C-alpha cells in the first residue's frame, strides 16, 4: 500500500518559508521602521520642489535599500553579551558616525 503525503514538498517548503518569515518579522521593530520612513519622507518633502508622493516613494526606497544591505552586514553574525571578543568584533564593525 503506497502512502500519499498530506502536502506536496513544494507546499511544505512554502509553509516553512512563511513561518520563518514571520519569525524574522518578530525580530524587527516595524513601528520604529515606519516612524523612520515617515521622518525621512517629511525631511525630503521640506526640500523644493515638494511632492508628498515622491517624498514617500523616496523614503520607502531608501529604507528598502538599507534593508537590502542587511545580508552583507557582518554585524548580523555577531553575538554581543558576556563575550569580550564578540563585543570587540562588534565595535570594530560598528558604523562610524
Secondary structure, DSSP 8 states (H G I E B T S, - for coil): -----SS-HHHHHHHHHHHHHHHHHHTS-HHHHHHHHHHHHHHHHTSSS--HHHHHHHHHHHHHHHHHHGGG-GGGG---SS-HHHHHHHHHTS---
